[in-house]
Amino acid sequence: MTGIYIHIPYCKQKCRYCSFVSSFDTSGIPVFLIALEKEIDCRRGIDFSKNKPPIDTIYIGGGTPSILPKIALDRIFAKIQDNFTVQDNSEITVEVNPESLTEEFLTACVNNGVNRLSIGLQSHDNKILRYIGRKHTQADFERAIELIQTSRIANVSVDLILGLPNQTKQSLLESIEVAAKNPIVKHISLYALTLEENTELYKLEFAPDPDIQATMYEDAVKVLKAKKFTRYEVSNFALRGFESKHNQKYWTGEEYLGFGAAAHSFLTKENIRIENNPNIAQYNLGRFEDKREAVSNADRIKEIIMLQLRTASGLNLKKLKNDTGWDLKAKKAAEIKDLKALRLLVQKKDILYLAPHAYYLLDSILMKLL
């Protein structure tokens, strides 16, 4: 079933590691909302004239959605309801930052059916937070958690980053403790810091040490496992039953529609990928799409292998062959044999899995299989 992603490209300030499309000129939000509503009405030119298509996940990310006024959330969800049929028990997520989450915004979330929040903590260390350009403190995070606990939302995901400047292994593990101690936190995303050329930290010539990151990752996985957070994807850990339904659409090749500047869509029936205009000013003028292209079979094969090996569900070799015609088991028999001998891959019938200790070596493994 289709999922919807909406990108809110506005923040109070730009984090020093961030390469996402965003602007801190929040005066543009009213014009952006009008453009966003128009784009949702257009439905990407897809013919849904007979029925409003069903969806079962909505994810509003950014940027910083929690800086939006209450009326903005009301308008966005009303527009979704106008154009789509939101299924019962849908997963509806909104990203929030600790310092900008207010009681009014939280009430708007609850009133519009939001049942999952994703909080960008990144680190509990206030010195690290200041250095990387975050506006919140650990106290802001604790206040946000307390505020959420007064609402009906009891499913919270927390984002953390490993490999930050001046971050130690102990500091990372303490950040995990700060996040995981809260009973409403059911999901933790742990991302290894990578820096694009357009980020401030890159320009300052900071580069995380990959060996230190790998060690920190393995230690973090052990701590999360002890706290019952199961790794179901390289960077994602959840208590049983609280895996992100929306993110799994990306990894399993399901359909999703992206709205907002720089958002992406994947249409499964047409096998088309759409990239929205990353220029916010142009998007606000109604120039929504930047690129629309058919996904070649070769690219689809690569995507399936790369994305599904990231998950605990593994890569279904039989399904890959049936769906694309590519017999990886035959084409890469020698490479698979070597990787299994090195205990980096495990095969159970037609499913190929990463070995538990091999997740951080995924890029090297993929080089052998692609």
C-alpha positions as CSV (number, residue, x, y, z in Angstrom):
1,M,0.0,0.0,0.0
2,T,1.2,3.5,-0.7
3,G,2.9,5.7,1.9
4,I,3.1,9.5,1.9
5,Y,6.2,11.6,2.8
6,I,6.0,15.3,3.2
7,H,9.1,17.4,3.5
8,I,9.0,20.6,5.5
9,P,12.1,22.5,4.3
10,Y,12.3,25.0,7.2
11,C,14.4,25.2,10.3
12,K,15.4,27.8,12.9
13,Q,19.0,27.4,11.9
14,K,21.2,25.0,9.9
15,C,23.0,22.3,11.7
16,R,26.7,22.1,10.9
17,Y,26.5,18.5,9.6
18,C,23.2,18.8,7.7
19,S,23.0,18.5,3.9
20,F,19.2,18.3,3.6
21,V,17.3,20.9,1.7
22,S,16.2,23.5,4.2
23,S,15.9,27.2,4.8
24,F,15.9,29.2,8.1
25,D,13.9,32.0,6.5
26,T,10.6,30.9,8.1
27,S,8.8,33.9,6.5
28,G,8.4,31.7,3.5
29,I,6.2,29.1,5.3
30,P,2.8,30.6,4.4
31,V,3.7,30.5,0.6
32,F,5.1,27.0,1.0
33,L,1.9,25.7,2.5
34,I,-0.1,27.0,-0.4
35,A,2.3,25.4,-2.9
36,L,2.2,22.1,-0.9
37,E,-1.6,22.0,-0.9
38,K,-1.6,22.6,-4.7
39,E,0.9,19.8,-5.2
40,I,-1.1,17.3,-3.2
41,D,-4.2,18.3,-5.2
42,C,-2.2,17.6,-8.4
43,R,-1.4,14.1,-7.1
44,R,1.6,14.0,-9.3
45,G,-0.5,13.7,-12.4
46,I,-1.5,10.2,-11.5
47,D,-5.1,9.2,-12.5
48,F,-6.9,8.6,-9.3
49,S,-10.2,9.9,-10.6
50,K,-12.3,6.9,-9.6
51,N,-11.3,6.6,-6.0
52,K,-9.1,8.3,-3.4
53,P,-6.1,5.9,-3.2
54,P,-5.6,4.1,0.1
55,I,-2.5,4.9,2.2
56,D,-1.3,3.3,5.4
57,T,1.7,5.5,6.4
58,I,2.3,9.2,6.6
59,Y,5.6,10.7,7.5
60,I,6.1,14.5,7.9
61,G,9.8,15.2,8.1
62,G,12.2,18.1,7.4
63,G,13.7,20.4,8.2
64,T,11.8,21.0,11.4
65,P,8.1,20.3,11.2
66,S,7.6,21.3,14.8
67,I,8.2,25.0,14.0
68,L,5.0,25.0,12.0
69,P,2.0,26.8,13.5
70,K,-1.0,24.6,14.5
71,I,-3.0,25.7,11.5
72,A,-0.4,24.4,9.2
73,L,-0.7,20.8,10.5
74,D,-4.5,21.1,10.3
75,R,-4.3,22.2,6.6
76,I,-1.8,19.5,5.6
77,F,-3.8,16.7,7.1
78,A,-7.1,18.1,5.7
79,K,-5.5,18.1,2.3
80,I,-4.3,14.5,2.6
81,Q,-7.8,13.5,3.7
82,D,-9.3,15.3,0.6
83,N,-7.1,13.3,-1.7
84,F,-6.4,9.9,-0.1
85,T,-8.1,7.3,2.0
86,V,-6.2,7.0,5.2
87,Q,-6.6,3.4,6.4
88,D,-7.4,2.5,10.0
89,N,-4.4,1.7,12.1
90,S,-2.1,3.8,9.8
91,E,1.2,4.8,11.1
92,I,1.4,8.6,11.2
93,T,4.7,10.1,12.2
94,V,5.8,13.7,12.6
95,E,9.4,14.8,13.3
96,V,10.0,17.2,16.1
97,N,13.0,19.0,17.7
98,P,13.1,19.1,21.5
99,E,13.3,22.9,21.8
100,S,10.4,23.7,19.4
101,L,7.9,21.1,20.6
102,T,5.0,23.0,22.3
103,E,1.8,21.9,23.9
104,E,-0.1,23.5,21.1
105,F,1.8,21.7,18.4
106,L,1.4,18.4,20.3
107,T,-2.3,18.9,20.6
108,A,-2.5,19.5,16.8
109,C,-0.7,16.3,16.2
110,V,-3.1,14.3,18.4
111,N,-6.1,16.0,16.9
112,N,-4.9,15.0,13.4
113,G,-4.3,11.3,14.3
114,V,-0.6,11.4,14.7
115,N,0.4,8.3,16.6
116,R,4.2,8.4,16.4
117,L,6.8,11.2,17.0
118,S,10.4,11.2,15.9
119,I,12.7,13.4,18.1
120,G,16.1,14.6,16.9
121,L,18.2,14.2,20.0
122,Q,21.5,13.4,18.2
123,S,23.5,13.6,21.5
124,H,22.8,14.2,25.1
125,D,26.1,16.2,25.5
126,N,25.3,19.9,25.6
127,K,28.9,20.8,24.5
128,I,28.6,18.6,21.4
129,L,25.1,19.9,20.7
130,R,26.3,23.5,20.7
131,Y,29.3,22.7,18.5
132,I,27.2,20.9,15.8
133,G,24.7,23.8,15.7
134,R,21.7,22.2,17.5
135,K,19.5,24.6,19.4
136,H,18.4,22.2,22.1
137,T,19.9,20.9,25.3
138,Q,19.4,17.6,27.1
139,A,17.0,19.5,29.4
140,D,14.9,20.4,26.4
141,F,14.8,16.8,25.4
142,E,13.7,15.7,28.9
143,R,11.0,18.4,28.9
144,A,9.8,17.3,25.5
145,I,9.5,13.7,26.7
146,E,7.5,14.8,29.7
147,L,5.2,16.8,27.5
148,I,4.6,13.9,25.2
149,Q,3.8,11.7,28.2
150,T,0.8,13.9,28.9
151,S,-0.6,13.2,25.5
152,R,-2.1,10.0,23.9
153,I,1.1,9.4,21.9
154,A,3.1,6.6,23.3
155,N,5.3,5.7,20.4
156,V,8.4,7.8,20.1
157,S,11.5,7.3,18.0
158,V,14.8,9.0,18.9
159,D,17.6,9.9,16.4
160,L,21.2,9.7,17.5
161,I,24.4,10.2,15.6
162,L,27.7,8.4,16.1
163,G,31.1,9.9,15.1
164,L,30.3,13.5,16.1
165,P,33.2,15.9,16.9
166,N,34.5,15.3,20.4
167,Q,32.2,12.4,20.9
168,T,33.6,9.4,22.8
169,K,32.3,5.9,23.1
170,Q,31.2,6.6,26.6
171,S,29.3,9.7,25.5
172,L,27.4,7.8,22.8
173,L,26.4,5.0,25.2
174,E,25.2,7.6,27.7
175,S,23.1,9.2,24.9
176,I,21.5,5.8,24.4
177,E,20.8,5.5,28.1
178,V,19.2,9.0,28.1
179,A,17.0,8.0,25.2
180,A,16.1,4.4,26.1
181,K,15.2,5.0,29.8
182,N,11.9,6.6,28.8
183,P,9.0,4.0,28.4
184,I,7.4,5.9,25.5
185,V,10.6,5.5,23.5
186,K,10.0,2.4,21.4
187,H,12.5,3.1,18.5
188,I,16.0,4.4,18.2
189,S,17.8,5.4,15.0
190,L,21.6,5.4,15.2
191,Y,23.2,7.1,12.2
192,A,26.9,7.1,11.4
193,L,27.9,10.7,10.6
194,T,28.7,11.3,7.0
195,L,29.5,14.7,5.6
196,E,28.6,16.2,2.3
197,E,30.6,18.9,0.7
198,N,27.9,21.5,1.3
199,T,28.1,21.1,5.1
200,E,29.9,23.4,7.5
201,L,31.8,20.6,9.2
202,Y,33.1,19.4,5.8
203,K,34.3,22.9,5.1
204,L,36.0,22.9,8.5
205,E,37.8,19.7,7.3
206,F,36.3,17.5,10.1
207,A,36.2,13.9,9.1
208,P,34.9,11.1,11.4
209,D,37.3,8.2,11.8
210,P,35.6,5.2,10.2
211,D,37.4,2.7,12.5
212,I,36.4,4.5,15.6
213,Q,32.8,4.7,14.3
214,A,32.8,1.0,13.6
215,T,33.9,0.2,17.2
216,M,31.3,2.7,18.6
217,Y,28.6,1.1,16.5
218,E,29.3,-2.4,17.7
219,D,29.3,-1.3,21.3
220,A,26.1,0.6,20.8
221,V,24.4,-2.5,19.2
222,K,25.3,-4.5,22.3
223,V,23.8,-2.0,24.6
224,L,20.7,-1.6,22.6
225,K,20.2,-5.4,22.4
226,A,20.5,-5.6,26.2
227,K,17.7,-3.1,26.4
228,K,15.5,-5.2,24.0
229,F,16.0,-2.9,21.0
230,T,16.3,-5.3,18.1
231,R,18.3,-4.2,15.0
232,Y,15.9,-4.6,12.1
233,E,18.0,-2.4,9.7
234,V,21.6,-1.2,9.8
235,S,20.7,2.1,11.5
236,N,17.4,1.3,13.1
237,F,16.5,-0.5,16.3
238,A,13.0,-1.1,17.8
239,L,11.2,-2.8,20.6
240,R,9.2,-5.7,19.2
241,G,6.3,-4.5,17.1
242,F,7.5,-0.9,16.9
243,E,9.5,-1.1,13.7
244,S,8.9,1.9,11.4
245,K,6.3,0.8,8.8
246,H,7.0,3.9,6.7
247,N,10.7,3.4,6.4
248,Q,10.3,-0.2,5.6
249,K,8.6,0.8,2.4
250,Y,11.9,2.3,1.2
251,W,13.8,-0.9,1.9
252,T,11.3,-3.3,0.5
253,G,10.5,-1.4,-2.7
254,E,6.9,-0.4,-1.9
255,E,5.3,2.6,-3.4
256,Y,5.6,6.0,-1.7
257,L,4.6,9.6,-2.7
258,G,6.7,12.5,-1.7
259,F,5.4,16.1,-1.4
260,G,7.3,19.2,-0.7
261,A,10.6,20.7,-1.9
262,A,13.2,18.0,-2.6
263,A,10.9,15.1,-1.7
264,H,11.1,11.8,-3.7
265,S,8.4,9.4,-5.0
266,F,8.5,5.9,-6.3
267,L,5.6,4.6,-8.4
268,T,5.7,0.8,-8.5
269,K,3.2,0.2,-11.3
270,E,4.9,2.7,-13.7
271,N,8.4,1.9,-12.2
272,I,9.1,5.6,-12.1
273,R,11.1,7.7,-9.7
274,I,10.3,11.3,-9.2
275,E,12.5,14.0,-7.6
276,N,10.9,17.2,-6.5
277,N,12.5,20.6,-7.1
278,P,15.2,21.2,-4.4
279,N,15.0,24.9,-5.0
280,I,12.5,26.1,-2.3
281,A,11.8,29.4,-4.1
282,Q,11.0,27.7,-7.4
283,Y,8.9,25.0,-5.6
284,N,6.9,27.8,-3.9
285,L,6.1,29.2,-7.4
286,G,4.6,25.9,-8.4
287,R,7.5,24.3,-10.2
288,F,7.1,21.1,-8.2
289,E,9.0,18.4,-10.2
290,D,12.7,18.5,-11.0
291,K,13.1,15.1,-12.5
292,R,11.0,12.1,-13.5
293,E,12.6,9.0,-14.9
294,A,12.0,5.3,-15.4
295,V,14.1,3.0,-13.2
296,S,16.0,0.6,-15.4
297,N,16.0,-3.1,-14.5
298,A,19.8,-2.9,-13.8
299,D,19.2,0.0,-11.3
300,R,16.3,-1.8,-9.7
301,I,18.4,-4.9,-9.2
302,K,21.1,-2.8,-7.5
303,E,18.6,-1.1,-5.3
304,I,16.9,-4.3,-4.2
305,I,20.3,-5.9,-3.3
306,M,21.5,-2.8,-1.4
307,L,18.4,-2.0,0.5
308,Q,17.3,-5.5,1.4
309,L,20.7,-6.6,2.7
310,R,20.5,-3.7,5.1
311,T,17.6,-5.3,6.8
312,A,17.2,-8.2,9.3
313,S,14.8,-9.8,6.8
314,G,17.6,-10.3,4.3
315,L,17.6,-10.6,0.5
316,N,15.2,-13.1,-1.0
317,L,17.2,-14.5,-3.9
318,K,14.2,-16.3,-5.4
319,K,12.1,-13.3,-5.4
320,L,14.9,-11.2,-6.9
321,K,15.1,-13.6,-9.8
322,N,11.3,-13.8,-10.3
323,D,10.9,-10.0,-10.1
324,T,13.9,-8.9,-12.2
325,G,15.3,-12.0,-14.0
326,W,18.6,-11.6,-12.2
327,D,19.9,-14.8,-10.7
328,L,22.4,-13.5,-8.1
329,K,23.0,-16.9,-6.7
330,A,24.3,-18.1,-10.1
331,K,25.9,-14.9,-11.3
332,K,27.8,-14.3,-8.1
333,A,28.2,-17.8,-6.8
334,A,32.0,-17.5,-6.2
335,E,31.6,-14.2,-4.4
336,I,28.8,-15.5,-2.2
337,K,30.8,-18.6,-1.3
338,D,33.8,-16.5,-0.3
339,L,31.7,-14.1,1.8
340,K,30.0,-17.0,3.5
341,A,33.4,-18.6,4.2
342,L,34.5,-15.3,5.8
343,R,31.3,-15.5,7.9
344,L,30.1,-12.2,6.5
345,L,27.0,-13.6,4.9
346,V,24.6,-16.3,6.1
347,Q,22.2,-18.1,3.8
348,K,19.0,-19.9,4.9
349,K,17.3,-21.5,2.0
350,D,16.7,-18.7,-0.5
351,I,17.4,-15.8,1.9
352,L,20.8,-14.1,2.2
353,Y,21.5,-12.3,5.4
354,L,24.3,-10.2,6.7
355,A,26.1,-11.9,9.6
356,P,25.3,-10.0,12.9
357,H,28.9,-8.6,13.1
358,A,29.0,-7.6,9.4
359,Y,26.5,-4.8,9.3
360,Y,29.2,-2.1,9.4
361,L,31.0,-3.8,6.5
362,L,28.0,-3.6,4.2
363,D,29.6,-1.3,1.7
364,S,32.5,-3.7,1.2
365,I,30.2,-6.6,0.9
366,L,28.1,-4.9,-1.7
367,M,31.1,-4.2,-3.8
368,K,31.5,-7.9,-4.2
369,L,27.8,-8.5,-5.1
370,L,27.1,-5.6,-7.5
